[in-house]
């Protein structure tokens, strides 16, 4: 099993030990761009044209609610890629 597959498996199981950089890697692989916070905030916003932005605080470990948001994005992206085949 590749590192990518292991990472997606952890997302689907809603693992509680996610790091910010792991979620960043997943979101950027689906075309989201990270916008750095302004004014000392720890919340980073990820944007993609035609999609809702997602804001994730850079705290370790990442709270489950943010992992759930990324899981929904992964499921949506995979569903869209199946429809385009």
DAVEN-V709121 format. One record per pair of residues at least 6 apart in sequence whose ideal C-beta (glycine too) atoms are under 8 Angstrom apart, sorted by sequence separation. I is the first residue (numbers start at 1). J is the second residue. D is the distance in whole Angstrom. If there is no record, write none. Layout:
I/J/D
I/J/D
This chain:
28/34/7
37/43/5
47/53/5
56/62/7
57/63/8
11/18/8
27/34/7
37/44/6
46/53/7
1/9/8
10/18/7
36/44/7
37/45/8
45/53/5
46/54/5
35/44/7
45/54/7
46/55/8
57/66/8
24/34/6
34/44/6
35/45/5
45/55/5
46/56/7
56/66/5
34/45/7
35/46/7
44/55/7
34/46/5
35/47/6
43/55/5
44/56/6
33/46/7
43/56/7
44/57/8
56/69/8
32/46/4
33/47/6
43/57/5
44/58/6
56/70/8
7/22/6
11/26/7
32/47/6
33/48/7
42/57/5
43/58/8
54/69/5
32/48/5
42/58/5
54/70/7
31/48/5
42/59/7
7/25/7
8/26/8
28/46/8
30/48/7
7/26/7
27/46/5
32/51/8
54/73/7
24/44/8
24/46/8
32/54/7
51/73/8
20/44/8
27/54/7
23/56/6
20/56/7
20/58/5
20/59/7
23/62/6
20/60/7
19/60/6
32/73/8
19/61/7
20/62/6
18/61/6
19/62/7
23/66/7
27/70/7
30/73/7
17/61/5
18/62/4
23/67/7
26/70/6
30/74/7
16/61/6
27/73/7
23/70/5
30/77/5
16/64/6
18/66/8
26/74/7
18/67/5
14/64/6
16/67/8
15/67/7
14/67/5
14/68/6
11/67/6
14/71/7
11/70/6
12/71/6
11/71/5
12/74/8
11/74/6
8/74/7
